Structure formats: structure tokens, C-alpha cells
Amino acid sequence: MALNQVGLERLGTSVTDKIGENKNLIINGAMQLSQRGTSFADSANGSYTLDRFNIQNSSGTPAFTVTQDSDTPHGFNNSLKVACTTADTSPAAGSFSRIRHTIEAQNLSSLAKGTASAKAQTLSFYVKTNKTGVYTVFVYDDDNNRMFSASYTVSDTNWNRYTIDVPADTSGAINDDNGAGYVIHWGLSLGSNRTSGSLASTWATYATANEHVGNVNFADNTSNVWAITGVQLEVGSVATDFEHRSFADNLLLCQRYYTSGDDKVGTTSYPSSDGYARGWYSFKVNMRATPTMTFSDGGTGGSKIADGISDKGFYVTYGSLSASQAGTYDWTASAEL
């Protein structure tokens, strides 16, 4: 049934303004992409797992394995699942374990944050866990050292959609640059340093104690699992249907922050009789910044002796090759926030 003018008016501008637009400010919210692998055991603090999502775990205890999983609500194919592998029934005061997503600052201009026209936002996501209770979400404005935090209550072990109303903030404009804008944290296990205050239900100056007040200790048992998918942040006070992107579009968005060439795809060219060879590669999309890169021999026995890297691509020179031999190498490039 087509929407007529009366129907559009009943929906209201908070919904109709987003019809046909790229409304979701989260990249890889459906957990489609996991370029680094599909299982991450005992990941180090701050390690990226599925694309654009990383785990913060301040110590070796508790410990978790993060996987890209096929257990999902209807309409999704993948989720990010966290399994507790080493329990901690009494977290140290300074400990913190959580999942984090960072949004590039220049992608947040539609919020009009820090102006008289600042707009409210809605954060929505699906979560499934066998550890019921109160969980928290903490949003950090990296440019202005401001914060907002809220809770959601899991009352059963099914997939459910949860909605967080993020208020407008007329203080603290977000920079128009490629640095961090919003950093969104989903709390799992937190020490008292981050739970002893009060949730910041309106935007306020950052205070550690107000991050995750009331959060359950997800890490109290090695049988606990927590999974998330369908993450969406949109302008307005209504949680609309999740905006699915094509796999190809999502891949390009993710490759701005991380990309790689595996299975010896980066074959060098123009080998010389002196055992040197140089190759180059243009990234599929400009990276957020000049990336940090790794190179490893692809089986021809050479080693990297020089490189030149920019946000657009790189060249690499390999040595210790046989005369007129073309070397091969694998590479990774990271420009994560």
C-alpha cells in the first residue's frame, strides 16, 4: 500500500526525513564483515575483532573469545558473540570489559551537536544473552570530553531489540575531521571505578564513575555468552527499521579503516638482476589516514627493505631475491580510530 500525504503526516518528520537516506551512522552494524578472521581468543585490550568493533579488556582476567556467529534475530545473518572463557566473580576496581565502536567525527555533522539546532538521536540494537539483568551503554564525545550513559534491561534469553534515546547536546561541537567523534561502549564487566556514580542521562562533562552504573557482572561464569547485531544510530527520536547495506557497500566503508592483501596477491614487478623488486598497490578506497602496515614474505624468500605509504596506496621494495626474480608478499593496512 502506497503512503499518501495523510499517511506521511501521521508518520511525522522524524521518520519521513530519513526515507531513502543513509540514516545509519554505524558501519557494519549487521556484523557482515570480519576481515581479520572469525574467531578472536583472549583478544588484547583494544583489539579489533569484527570490522569496526573492538573489545576492551583491561586485564587477562576475565578473558573472552569474540566470534562472528550465525545465531541472529530474523532478518540478519551474523552477530558478534562474546563468550566468557575465564571468569572473574569480583572485578578489580579499575577493571573494564566492553565492546566498543568509534564513529569518525566528520560523519556526525547531521547531529548539529554543539549548536542551538542540535538534534536528538536514537541508538538501537539487538542483544541475546543468557546472563539476564541490567546492562549499560556509554557514549563518549571524544572532541569535547563529554558523556552520556544509559541502561537497558535483559529479562529473557531471546533476541530482543533495545532502544536508547540519546538527547540533543547544544554544548561541544564535533570537529569536521577524520578523528574520533563518538565512541560507543557496551558494558560487560566493570570494576567500581566505573560504576560508583550515577548514569549521565543528559550530556555532561566526562566522569569515569558515571560510565556503567548498575551493569551486571557478565564475567561471573564461563557459561555466559552475549551477542549483538543490528546496531543503528540515527538522527531523531524514533527507532526505525534497521538499514541494511549491500555487502559490497559495507566492505568499501570498512576498508577505509582496515584492508589487506592475502594469499600472495601483492606480487612485485620489475625485478632486477641485483635481486631487488618493487611493487605497488592502490587501495580500493582512500583510507582514513596513512595506515600502519605489515608486510610478510609470500614464499619467495625475499624481505622488505623499503616502502612508501599514503592513504591512497603504497609501494614496497623487496631484496634478497634471486636475479630477476619477482617477490611476493602479504600485507595488512590499518587506519583504525
C-alpha positions in Angstrom: 0.0 0.0 0.0 1.4 3.3 -1.0 1.9 6.1 1.5 -0.4 9.1 0.8 0.2 12.6 2.1 -2.0 12.0 5.2 -0.1 8.9 6.0 3.2 10.7 5.7 2.0 13.5 8.0 0.9 10.9 10.6 4.4 9.3 10.5 5.9 12.7 11.3 9.0 14.3 10.0 11.4 12.4 12.4 10.6 9.3 10.3 9.9 10.7 6.8 13.0 12.8 6.7 15.0 9.5 6.7 13.2 7.6 4.0 15.7 6.7 1.2 18.7 8.2 3.0 21.8 6.7 4.6 20.4 7.1 8.0 22.6 4.7 10.0 25.7 6.3 11.3 27.1 2.9 12.4 29.4 1.0 9.9 29.0 -2.8 9.9 26.1 -2.8 12.3 24.8 -6.1 10.9 28.2 -7.7 11.6 28.6 -8.8 8.0 32.3 -8.0 7.7 35.1 -9.7 9.7 38.2 -9.2 7.5 40.7 -10.2 10.3 39.1 -13.6 10.9 36.0 -15.0 12.5 37.3 -16.0 16.0 39.4 -14.0 18.4 40.5 -15.8 21.6 41.6 -13.8 24.6 42.0 -10.6 22.5 44.3 -8.0 23.8 42.8 -4.8 25.2 41.6 -2.6 22.3 41.9 -5.3 19.7 39.6 -5.1 16.7 37.5 -8.2 16.0 34.7 -7.9 13.6 35.2 -4.8 11.4 34.7 -1.5 13.2 34.1 -3.2 16.6 36.8 -3.9 19.2 36.9 -5.3 22.6 38.3 -3.5 25.6 39.6 -5.8 28.3 41.9 -4.2 30.8 43.4 -7.3 32.2 43.9 -11.0 31.5 41.1 -11.9 34.0 38.4 -12.1 32.9 39.0 -13.4 29.4 36.7 -13.7 26.4 36.5 -15.2 23.0 34.8 -13.0 20.3 33.3 -14.7 17.2 31.3 -13.8 14.2 28.3 -16.0 14.8 25.3 -17.2 12.8 22.9 -17.0 15.7 20.8 -14.0 14.8 17.3 -12.5 15.0 15.2 -12.8 11.9 16.4 -10.6 9.1 20.1 -10.8 9.9 22.9 -13.3 9.0 25.6 -12.5 11.5 26.2 -11.4 15.1 29.1 -10.5 17.2 29.2 -13.0 20.1 31.3 -12.7 23.3 31.9 -15.9 25.3 33.4 -15.7 28.8 36.3 -18.1 28.9 37.9 -17.1 32.2 35.6 -15.9 35.0 36.1 -13.1 37.4 33.5 -13.0 40.2 34.9 -9.9 41.8 36.3 -7.4 39.3 39.1 -5.2 40.5 38.1 -1.5 41.0 39.9 -0.4 37.8 39.0 -3.2 35.5 36.7 -2.9 32.5 35.5 -5.2 29.8 33.3 -4.0 27.0 32.6 -3.8 23.3 33.3 -0.5 21.5 32.5 1.2 18.2 34.1 4.5 17.2 32.4 6.9 14.6 34.6 9.2 12.6 34.0 12.8 13.6 33.2 14.2 10.1 30.4 11.6 9.7 28.4 13.2 12.6 27.7 16.6 11.1 24.0 15.8 10.8 23.7 15.8 14.6 24.4 19.6 14.7 26.0 18.9 18.1 27.1 22.0 19.9 24.6 24.3 18.2 21.2 25.7 19.1 19.8 23.3 16.4 21.3 20.1 18.0 19.3 17.0 17.3 18.3 14.1 19.4 19.4 10.6 18.3 18.2 7.0 18.7 20.6 4.1 19.3 19.1 0.7 18.7 20.5 -2.8 18.7 19.6 -6.5 19.2 21.1 -8.4 22.1 20.8 -12.0 23.2 22.4 -13.3 26.4 21.9 -16.0 29.0 23.1 -13.6 31.7 20.0 -11.5 32.4 19.9 -8.2 34.2 20.8 -4.6 33.7 23.4 -3.6 31.1 24.7 -0.2 30.2 25.7 1.9 27.1 28.2 4.7 27.5 28.6 7.3 24.6 31.8 9.4 24.7 32.2 12.7 22.8 36.0 12.5 22.1 36.3 16.1 20.9 34.8 17.7 23.9 35.3 15.2 26.8 31.6 14.8 27.3 29.5 11.8 28.0 26.0 10.2 28.0 25.2 6.9 29.6 22.0 4.8 29.9 20.8 1.3 30.8 18.8 -1.5 29.2 17.3 -4.5 31.0 17.6 -8.0 29.6 14.7 -10.1 31.1 14.9 -13.2 29.0 17.4 -15.2 26.9 15.8 -14.4 23.5 16.9 -11.9 20.8 15.3 -8.6 21.7 15.7 -5.1 20.2 16.7 -2.4 22.7 16.4 1.3 22.2 18.5 4.1 23.8 17.3 7.7 23.5 20.3 10.0 23.1 19.4 13.6 23.9 20.5 16.6 21.8 23.5 18.4 23.1 23.9 22.1 22.5 27.4 22.1 24.0 30.5 20.9 22.4 30.7 20.9 18.6 32.2 17.9 17.0 35.2 18.6 14.7 34.9 18.3 11.0 37.9 16.0 10.7 38.9 12.3 10.5 39.5 11.8 14.2 37.2 10.1 16.7 33.8 11.7 17.2 31.5 9.4 19.2 32.9 6.3 21.0 30.0 3.9 21.9 30.7 1.3 24.6 28.5 -1.7 25.6 29.4 -2.7 29.1 30.0 -6.3 30.1 32.1 -6.5 33.3 33.2 -3.3 35.1 35.0 -2.5 38.4 33.8 0.0 40.9 35.8 2.9 39.4 33.3 2.9 36.5 30.1 2.0 38.4 30.1 4.1 41.6 28.5 7.2 40.3 25.2 7.9 38.5 24.3 7.4 34.9 24.6 10.5 32.9 21.1 10.7 31.5 21.9 14.1 29.9 25.1 15.1 28.3 27.7 16.2 30.9 31.4 16.5 31.4 33.1 13.1 31.4 33.4 11.3 34.8 34.7 7.8 35.0 32.4 6.8 37.8 29.3 7.5 35.6 30.1 5.2 32.7 28.4 1.9 33.6 26.5 2.3 36.8 24.4 -0.8 37.6 25.8 -3.1 35.0 25.7 -6.8 35.7 28.9 -8.8 36.0 28.7 -10.7 32.7 32.1 -12.3 33.5 31.0 -14.2 36.7 30.6 -17.5 34.9 32.3 -19.2 32.0 28.9 -20.3 30.7 27.9 -16.7 29.9 27.5 -15.5 26.3 26.4 -12.2 25.0 25.7 -11.4 21.3 24.8 -8.2 19.4 23.7 -7.3 15.9 21.5 -4.7 14.1 23.3 -1.7 15.7 21.9 1.6 14.4 22.4 5.2 15.4 20.1 7.6 13.6 19.0 11.2 14.0 15.6 11.6 15.6 13.6 10.3 18.5 12.2 7.2 16.6 13.9 3.9 16.2 13.1 3.0 12.6 13.8 -0.4 10.9 17.4 -1.3 10.6 19.0 0.0 7.4 20.7 -2.9 5.6 23.5 -2.2 3.3 24.8 -4.4 0.5 27.9 -6.5 1.2 29.8 -4.5 -1.4 28.9 -1.1 0.0 29.7 -2.3 3.6 33.1 -3.7 2.5 34.1 -0.3 1.0 33.1 1.5 4.1 35.1 -0.9 6.3 38.1 -0.8 4.0 38.6 2.9 4.9 39.8 1.7 8.3 41.3 -1.8 7.5 42.2 -3.8 4.4 44.6 -6.5 3.5 46.2 -8.5 0.6 46.4 -12.1 1.5 47.5 -15.3 -0.4 50.4 -13.5 -2.1 48.1 -11.2 -4.1 50.7 -8.4 -3.9 53.2 -9.8 -6.5 56.1 -7.4 -7.1 57.0 -6.3 -10.6 60.1 -5.0 -12.5 62.6 -7.4 -10.8 66.3 -6.5 -11.3 69.4 -8.6 -11.9 70.6 -7.4 -8.4 67.9 -9.3 -6.6 65.6 -6.3 -6.0 62.0 -5.9 -7.0 59.4 -3.2 -6.4 55.6 -3.4 -6.5 52.8 -1.0 -5.7 49.1 -1.1 -4.9 46.3 1.4 -4.9 43.7 1.0 -2.1 40.1 0.4 -3.2 39.1 3.5 -1.2 41.1 6.2 0.4 41.9 5.2 4.0 41.0 7.4 6.9 44.7 8.3 7.4 48.1 7.0 6.4 47.8 3.4 7.6 50.1 1.3 9.8 51.1 -1.6 7.6 52.6 -5.0 7.9 54.4 -7.0 5.2 55.3 -10.7 5.2 57.1 -12.8 2.7 54.7 -14.7 0.4 57.1 -17.7 -0.1 59.7 -16.4 -2.5 62.3 -15.9 0.2 62.8 -12.1 0.0 62.4 -9.4 2.6 61.2 -5.9 2.6 63.9 -3.2 2.5 61.9 -0.1 1.8 58.3 1.2 1.4 56.3 4.3 0.8 52.8 4.5 2.2 49.9 7.0 2.0 46.2 7.0 2.5 45.8 6.2 -1.2 48.2 3.2 -1.6 51.8 2.0 -1.2 54.9 0.8 -2.9 57.2 -1.8 -1.4 60.8 -2.8 -2.4 61.9 -6.4 -1.7 65.5 -7.6 -1.6 67.5 -10.8 -1.2 65.8 -12.3 -4.2 67.3 -14.4 -7.0 68.4 -12.4 -10.1 65.4 -11.1 -12.0 63.0 -12.8 -9.6 59.7 -11.2 -8.7 59.0 -11.4 -4.9 55.6 -12.0 -3.4 54.2 -10.7 -0.1 51.1 -10.4 2.0 50.2 -7.2 3.7 47.7 -5.5 6.1 46.9 -1.8 6.4 45.1 -0.3 9.4 43.9 3.2 9.9 41.5 2.5 12.8 40.4 5.1 15.3 
